[in-house]
Amino acid sequence: MDKKTVLIILNLINNIGYSKLQQLKNQSGGTENILSLPPEIIKNILPETTAYKLTNWKTLPWEKELEEIEKKKINIITIEDENYPYLLKQIPSPPIVLYVQGRLSPDDLCLGIVGTRMPSIYGISMAEKFSSELACYGICIISGMARGIDSFAHKACLKVKGKTIAVIGAGFNNIYPAENIKLFEEIVNTGAAISEFSLNTFPYKTNFPRRNRIISGLSKAVLIIEAGIKSGALITAHMAVEQNRDVFVLPSDANRLTGKGNNQLIKEGAFLVENVQDIIENLGIEKEQKSVIKEKKHINLTEEEKTITDILKGKCLHFEELILLTGMSAQNLMQILTSLELKGAVTSKSNNFFEL
Protein backbone atom coordinates (compact mmCIF):
# COMPACT_ATOMS: atom_id res chain seq x y z
CA MET A 1 0.00 0.00 0.00
CA ASP A 2 1.32 3.49 -0.86
CA LYS A 3 2.33 5.99 1.82
CA LYS A 4 -0.49 8.45 1.14
CA THR A 5 -3.18 5.80 1.62
CA VAL A 6 -1.52 4.61 4.85
CA LEU A 7 -1.50 8.14 6.23
CA ILE A 8 -5.16 8.68 5.31
CA ILE A 9 -6.01 5.49 7.21
CA LEU A 10 -3.97 6.57 10.23
CA ASN A 11 -5.74 9.94 10.11
CA LEU A 12 -9.08 8.14 10.53
CA ILE A 13 -7.89 7.06 13.97
CA ASN A 14 -7.86 9.51 16.88
CA ASN A 15 -4.66 10.13 18.84
CA ILE A 16 -2.18 9.31 16.08
CA GLY A 17 -0.38 12.59 15.65
CA TYR A 18 3.04 13.49 14.31
CA SER A 19 4.97 12.17 17.31
CA LYS A 20 3.23 8.77 17.35
CA LEU A 21 3.65 8.54 13.58
CA GLN A 22 7.42 8.88 13.95
CA GLN A 23 7.49 6.12 16.56
CA LEU A 24 5.43 3.82 14.33
CA LYS A 25 7.72 4.55 11.38
CA ASN A 26 10.83 3.80 13.41
CA GLN A 27 9.44 0.45 14.51
CA SER A 28 8.18 -0.55 11.06
CA GLY A 29 11.03 0.73 8.91
CA GLY A 30 8.84 3.14 6.96
CA THR A 31 5.33 4.57 6.60
CA GLU A 32 4.29 1.97 4.02
CA ASN A 33 4.95 -0.83 6.58
CA ILE A 34 3.04 0.61 9.57
CA LEU A 35 -0.17 -1.33 8.92
CA SER A 36 1.79 -4.59 9.10
CA LEU A 37 3.23 -3.98 12.57
CA PRO A 38 2.58 -6.78 15.12
CA PRO A 39 -0.13 -5.92 17.73
CA GLU A 40 2.36 -6.17 20.63
CA ILE A 41 4.55 -3.41 19.15
CA ILE A 42 1.55 -1.18 18.42
CA LYS A 43 0.34 -1.58 22.03
CA ASN A 44 3.70 -0.32 23.31
CA ILE A 45 3.30 2.91 21.34
CA LEU A 46 -0.40 3.76 21.36
CA PRO A 47 -3.17 3.91 24.00
CA GLU A 48 -5.24 0.75 24.20
CA THR A 49 -8.29 1.95 22.23
CA THR A 50 -6.15 3.57 19.55
CA ALA A 51 -3.95 0.48 19.29
CA TYR A 52 -7.02 -1.71 18.83
CA LYS A 53 -8.28 0.47 15.95
CA LEU A 54 -4.92 0.42 14.21
CA THR A 55 -4.58 -3.35 14.62
CA ASN A 56 -8.05 -3.71 13.09
CA TRP A 57 -7.62 -0.98 10.48
CA LYS A 58 -9.37 -3.03 7.78
CA THR A 59 -12.69 -2.44 9.58
CA LEU A 60 -12.33 1.34 9.19
CA PRO A 61 -14.26 3.08 6.36
CA TRP A 62 -11.01 3.89 4.54
CA GLU A 63 -12.13 2.66 1.12
CA LYS A 64 -15.23 4.84 1.23
CA GLU A 65 -13.05 7.75 2.33
CA LEU A 66 -10.77 7.27 -0.69
CA GLU A 67 -13.76 7.04 -3.03
CA GLU A 68 -15.23 10.32 -1.73
CA ILE A 69 -11.86 12.06 -1.91
CA GLU A 70 -11.59 11.13 -5.58
CA LYS A 71 -15.24 11.91 -6.35
CA LYS A 72 -15.06 15.40 -4.79
CA LYS A 73 -11.62 16.05 -6.29
CA ILE A 74 -10.10 16.81 -2.90
CA ASN A 75 -6.35 17.24 -2.88
CA ILE A 76 -4.60 15.29 -0.13
CA ILE A 77 -1.27 16.63 1.08
CA THR A 78 0.58 14.50 3.63
CA ILE A 79 3.41 15.37 5.98
CA GLU A 80 5.74 13.37 3.73
CA ASP A 81 4.88 15.24 0.51
CA GLU A 82 7.25 17.83 -0.94
CA ASN A 83 4.42 20.35 -1.37
CA TYR A 84 3.44 20.25 2.32
CA PRO A 85 3.42 23.90 3.54
CA TYR A 86 6.91 24.71 4.82
CA LEU A 87 5.87 26.97 7.71
CA LEU A 88 3.26 24.49 8.94
CA LYS A 89 5.81 21.69 8.94
CA GLN A 90 7.91 23.64 11.45
CA ILE A 91 5.29 23.73 14.24
CA PRO A 92 5.58 21.30 17.20
CA SER A 93 2.76 18.98 16.08
CA PRO A 94 1.97 19.43 12.37
CA PRO A 95 -1.07 17.64 10.91
CA ILE A 96 -0.10 14.37 9.25
CA VAL A 97 -2.74 14.87 6.53
CA LEU A 98 -4.30 17.98 4.98
CA TYR A 99 -7.55 17.82 3.01
CA VAL A 100 -7.50 20.72 0.54
CA GLN A 101 -10.18 22.14 -1.72
CA GLY A 102 -9.09 24.96 -4.01
CA ARG A 103 -5.52 26.09 -4.58
CA LEU A 104 -2.88 26.12 -1.86
CA SER A 105 0.24 27.92 -3.07
CA PRO A 106 3.59 27.53 -1.23
CA ASP A 107 4.62 31.02 -2.36
CA ASP A 108 1.78 32.94 -0.68
CA LEU A 109 2.64 35.35 2.13
CA CYS A 110 -0.11 34.56 4.62
CA LEU A 111 -1.44 36.41 7.65
CA GLY A 112 -4.02 35.04 10.06
CA ILE A 113 -6.92 37.26 11.10
CA VAL A 114 -9.11 36.03 13.96
CA GLY A 115 -11.45 37.30 16.64
CA THR A 116 -14.64 36.86 18.60
CA ARG A 117 -17.78 35.22 17.25
CA MET A 118 -19.81 38.12 18.75
CA PRO A 119 -18.05 41.26 17.52
CA SER A 120 -19.00 44.86 18.12
CA ILE A 121 -19.64 47.22 15.20
CA TYR A 122 -16.09 48.47 15.72
CA GLY A 123 -14.73 44.91 15.51
CA ILE A 124 -16.63 44.23 12.30
CA SER A 125 -15.41 47.43 10.67
CA MET A 126 -11.80 46.76 11.67
CA ALA A 127 -11.94 43.18 10.39
CA GLU A 128 -13.21 44.44 7.05
CA LYS A 129 -10.72 47.30 6.89
CA PHE A 130 -7.58 45.32 7.74
CA SER A 131 -8.52 42.25 5.70
CA SER A 132 -9.32 44.17 2.53
CA GLU A 133 -6.30 46.47 2.74
CA LEU A 134 -3.86 43.67 3.50
CA ALA A 135 -5.32 41.62 0.64
CA CYS A 136 -4.57 44.49 -1.72
CA TYR A 137 -0.90 44.21 -0.77
CA GLY A 138 -1.02 40.67 -2.12
CA ILE A 139 -1.20 39.09 1.35
CA CYS A 140 -3.28 35.91 1.65
CA ILE A 141 -5.74 36.17 4.57
CA ILE A 142 -6.20 33.03 6.66
CA SER A 143 -9.02 32.55 9.14
CA GLY A 144 -11.29 29.88 10.58
CA MET A 145 -14.59 30.67 8.81
CA ALA A 146 -16.32 30.90 12.20
CA ARG A 147 -19.17 33.30 12.85
CA GLY A 148 -18.14 36.86 13.61
CA ILE A 149 -14.69 38.29 12.90
CA ASP A 150 -13.50 35.27 10.87
CA SER A 151 -16.40 35.48 8.43
CA PHE A 152 -16.14 39.25 8.02
CA ALA A 153 -12.40 38.94 7.32
CA HIS A 154 -12.98 36.30 4.62
CA LYS A 155 -15.80 38.28 2.99
CA ALA A 156 -13.86 41.56 2.94
CA CYS A 157 -10.92 39.83 1.30
CA LEU A 158 -13.15 38.30 -1.37
CA LYS A 159 -14.79 41.67 -2.01
CA VAL A 160 -11.49 43.16 -3.19
CA LYS A 161 -10.69 39.97 -5.14
CA GLY A 162 -7.94 38.97 -2.73
CA LYS A 163 -6.96 35.43 -1.82
CA THR A 164 -8.19 33.91 1.41
CA ILE A 165 -7.82 30.48 3.05
CA ALA A 166 -10.35 28.97 5.46
CA VAL A 167 -9.17 26.38 7.97
CA ILE A 168 -12.13 24.21 8.93
CA GLY A 169 -12.75 22.63 12.34
CA ALA A 170 -14.61 19.64 10.88
CA GLY A 171 -14.61 17.36 7.85
CA PHE A 172 -15.66 18.71 4.46
CA ASN A 173 -18.95 16.78 4.69
CA ASN A 174 -19.89 18.79 7.79
CA ILE A 175 -19.17 22.45 7.00
CA TYR A 176 -19.64 24.53 10.13
CA PRO A 177 -21.41 26.84 10.68
CA ALA A 178 -23.98 25.70 8.13
CA GLU A 179 -24.87 29.27 7.13
CA ASN A 180 -21.32 29.65 5.79
CA ILE A 181 -21.62 26.96 3.10
CA LYS A 182 -21.96 29.63 0.40
CA LEU A 183 -18.95 31.48 1.82
CA PHE A 184 -17.03 28.19 1.80
CA GLU A 185 -17.79 27.74 -1.90
CA GLU A 186 -16.70 31.30 -2.72
CA ILE A 187 -13.43 30.80 -0.84
CA VAL A 188 -12.69 27.53 -2.63
CA ASN A 189 -13.30 29.16 -6.03
CA THR A 190 -10.57 31.77 -5.53
CA GLY A 191 -8.43 30.49 -2.64
CA ALA A 192 -8.55 27.32 -0.57
CA ALA A 193 -10.24 25.52 2.29
CA ILE A 194 -8.19 23.22 4.49
CA SER A 195 -9.02 20.60 7.09
CA GLU A 196 -6.93 17.98 8.87
CA PHE A 197 -10.08 16.01 9.67
CA SER A 198 -11.49 13.08 7.69
CA LEU A 199 -14.55 13.91 5.59
CA ASN A 200 -17.30 12.89 8.01
CA THR A 201 -15.80 14.40 11.17
CA PHE A 202 -18.32 16.50 13.12
CA PRO A 203 -17.41 19.97 14.48
CA TYR A 204 -16.62 18.84 18.02
CA LYS A 205 -15.40 21.52 20.46
CA THR A 206 -12.04 19.80 20.81
CA ASN A 207 -11.43 20.26 17.08
CA PHE A 208 -11.16 24.03 17.20
CA PRO A 209 -7.95 24.45 19.21
CA ARG A 210 -6.40 22.00 16.72
CA ARG A 211 -7.82 24.09 13.87
CA ASN A 212 -6.36 27.24 15.45
CA ARG A 213 -2.80 25.88 15.47
CA ILE A 214 -3.07 25.41 11.70
CA ILE A 215 -4.24 29.01 11.18
CA SER A 216 -1.21 30.34 13.02
CA GLY A 217 1.07 27.63 11.63
CA LEU A 218 0.34 28.58 8.03
CA SER A 219 0.76 32.28 8.76
CA LYS A 220 3.75 34.57 8.88
CA ALA A 221 1.96 36.45 11.68
CA VAL A 222 -1.47 36.63 13.30
CA LEU A 223 -3.71 39.67 13.80
CA ILE A 224 -6.23 39.68 16.65
CA ILE A 225 -9.07 42.06 15.77
CA GLU A 226 -11.32 41.74 18.82
CA ALA A 227 -11.36 39.04 21.46
CA GLY A 228 -12.79 38.50 24.92
CA ILE A 229 -10.79 36.97 27.74
CA LYS A 230 -12.17 33.48 26.97
CA SER A 231 -12.15 33.83 23.18
CA GLY A 232 -10.64 31.09 21.05
CA ALA A 233 -8.69 33.84 19.30
CA LEU A 234 -6.46 34.03 22.38
CA ILE A 235 -5.68 30.33 21.94
CA THR A 236 -4.59 31.12 18.39
CA ALA A 237 -2.45 34.01 19.66
CA HIS A 238 -0.70 31.86 22.27
CA MET A 239 -0.15 29.08 19.74
CA ALA A 240 1.35 31.64 17.38
CA VAL A 241 3.84 32.65 20.07
CA GLU A 242 4.76 28.99 20.65
CA GLN A 243 5.29 28.65 16.89
CA ASN A 244 7.58 31.72 16.84
CA ARG A 245 5.07 33.85 14.92
CA ASP A 246 4.48 37.56 15.46
CA VAL A 247 1.17 38.52 17.08
CA PHE A 248 -0.43 41.84 16.13
CA VAL A 249 -3.27 43.21 18.25
CA LEU A 250 -5.65 46.14 17.91
CA PRO A 251 -6.07 48.06 21.19
CA SER A 252 -9.54 48.00 22.71
CA ASP A 253 -11.59 50.36 24.85
CA ALA A 254 -11.18 49.55 28.53
CA ASN A 255 -14.94 48.98 28.96
CA ARG A 256 -15.46 46.76 25.90
CA LEU A 257 -15.83 43.16 27.11
CA THR A 258 -15.30 41.77 23.61
CA GLY A 259 -11.89 43.43 23.56
CA LYS A 260 -10.56 42.53 27.03
CA GLY A 261 -8.44 39.80 25.50
CA ASN A 262 -6.79 42.29 23.15
CA ASN A 263 -5.52 44.45 25.96
CA GLN A 264 -4.38 41.37 27.88
CA LEU A 265 -2.30 40.23 24.89
CA ILE A 266 -0.72 43.68 24.63
CA LYS A 267 0.24 43.45 28.32
CA GLU A 268 1.85 40.09 27.52
CA GLY A 269 4.01 41.69 24.83
CA ALA A 270 2.04 41.43 21.56
CA PHE A 271 2.59 44.13 18.92
CA LEU A 272 0.05 46.94 19.23
CA VAL A 273 -1.06 48.04 15.76
CA GLU A 274 -3.27 50.97 14.80
CA ASN A 275 -3.22 50.72 11.02
CA VAL A 276 -2.27 48.42 8.19
CA GLN A 277 1.01 50.26 7.65
CA ASP A 278 2.21 49.06 11.07
CA ILE A 279 1.84 45.47 9.86
CA ILE A 280 3.26 46.08 6.39
CA GLU A 281 6.42 47.63 7.81
CA ASN A 282 6.86 44.81 10.33
CA LEU A 283 6.46 42.16 7.61
CA GLY A 284 8.97 43.98 5.41
CA ILE A 285 6.76 44.25 2.34
CA GLU A 286 8.83 45.73 -0.50
CA LYS A 287 7.86 49.06 -2.06
CA GLU A 288 7.48 47.33 -5.40
CA GLN A 289 4.62 45.29 -3.98
CA LYS A 290 2.85 48.43 -2.81
CA SER A 291 2.46 49.55 -6.40
CA VAL A 292 -0.04 46.72 -6.82
CA ILE A 293 -2.47 48.76 -4.74
CA LYS A 294 -2.16 51.84 -6.89
CA GLU A 295 -3.30 49.88 -9.92
CA LYS A 296 -6.52 49.06 -8.09
CA LYS A 297 -7.27 52.58 -6.94
CA HIS A 298 -8.25 54.25 -10.21
CA ILE A 299 -11.97 53.85 -9.65
CA ASN A 300 -14.64 56.54 -9.73
CA LEU A 301 -16.07 57.65 -6.38
CA THR A 302 -19.64 56.87 -5.41
CA GLU A 303 -21.94 59.65 -4.16
CA GLU A 304 -21.40 58.57 -0.54
CA GLU A 305 -17.63 58.56 -1.06
CA LYS A 306 -17.79 62.06 -2.57
CA THR A 307 -19.73 63.22 0.50
CA ILE A 308 -16.88 62.03 2.74
CA THR A 309 -14.11 63.55 0.61
CA ASP A 310 -15.95 66.90 0.48
CA ILE A 311 -16.18 66.96 4.28
CA LEU A 312 -12.49 66.06 4.67
CA LYS A 313 -11.15 68.75 2.32
CA GLY A 314 -8.48 70.65 4.24
CA LYS A 315 -9.31 68.81 7.48
CA CYS A 316 -8.20 65.88 9.59
CA LEU A 317 -11.25 64.49 11.38
CA HIS A 318 -11.89 61.75 13.91
CA PHE A 319 -14.15 58.82 13.03
CA GLU A 320 -16.73 59.92 15.61
CA GLU A 321 -16.79 63.44 14.11
CA LEU A 322 -17.49 61.96 10.70
CA ILE A 323 -20.41 60.00 12.12
CA LEU A 324 -21.93 63.23 13.45
CA LEU A 325 -21.30 65.17 10.26
CA THR A 326 -22.62 62.51 7.88
CA GLY A 327 -25.38 60.92 9.96
CA MET A 328 -24.15 57.51 8.77
CA SER A 329 -24.00 54.38 10.90
CA ALA A 330 -20.54 53.44 12.19
CA GLN A 331 -20.51 50.25 10.13
CA ASN A 332 -21.54 51.98 6.89
CA LEU A 333 -19.09 54.83 7.43
CA MET A 334 -16.19 52.45 8.08
CA GLN A 335 -16.99 50.48 4.91
CA ILE A 336 -16.92 53.72 2.87
CA LEU A 337 -13.69 54.91 4.49
CA THR A 338 -12.08 51.54 3.81
CA SER A 339 -13.12 51.78 0.17
CA LEU A 340 -11.71 55.32 -0.04
CA GLU A 341 -8.42 54.18 1.47
CA LEU A 342 -8.15 51.37 -1.06
CA LYS A 343 -8.73 53.90 -3.84
CA GLY A 344 -6.05 56.17 -2.43
CA ALA A 345 -8.51 59.01 -1.78
CA VAL A 346 -8.28 58.98 2.03
CA THR A 347 -5.50 58.22 4.52
CA SER A 348 -6.08 56.86 8.02
CA LYS A 349 -3.94 58.40 10.74
CA SER A 350 -3.30 57.24 14.30
CA ASN A 351 -6.12 57.22 16.87
CA ASN A 352 -8.83 56.82 14.22
CA PHE A 353 -8.32 60.16 12.42
CA PHE A 354 -8.76 60.51 8.66
CA GLU A 355 -7.60 63.01 6.05
CA LEU A 356 -7.39 63.36 2.28
Secondary structure, DSSP 8 states (H G I E B T S, - for coil): --HHHHHHHHHTSTT--HHHHHHHHHHHTSGGGGGG--HHHHHHHS-HHHHHHHHTGGGSSHHHHHHHHHHTT-EEEETTSTTS-HHHHTSSS--SEEEEEE---TT--EEEEE--SS--HHHHHHHHHHHHHHHTTT-EEEE---TTHHHHHHHHHHHTT--EEEE-SS-TTS-SSGGGHHHHHHHHHHSEEEESS-TT----TTHHHHHHHHHHHH-SEEEE-S--TT-HHHHHHHHHHHTT-EEEE----TT-GGGHHHHHHHHTT-EE-SSHHHHHHHHT--HHHHHHHHHH------HHHHHHHHHHTT-EEEHHHHHHHH---HHHHHHHHHHHHHTTS-EE-GGGEEE-
